[in-house]
């Protein structure tokens, strides 16, 4: 975990920005010794958002399976995908 004071962000933005880009990790910014903000590069943020969206879709699919939705074996899924591909 990377923790920096708000003064570091204010006084040396370029170094904090580079650190976020290099580490691809969130940087926790404190103000008066208390947690205040989390800073991350755009690339890291977008990857995190994609992961959260994927996780939500997996959870939705699992809930649908639990609720009794039709399920397919791997071979059935492949067959359907091939059929769709042939239709294109």
Secondary structure by P-SEA (a helix, b strand, c coil): cccccaaaaaacaaaaaaaaaaacbbbbbbcccccccccccaaaaaaaaaaaaaaaaaaaaaaaaaaccccccaaaaaaaaaaaaaac
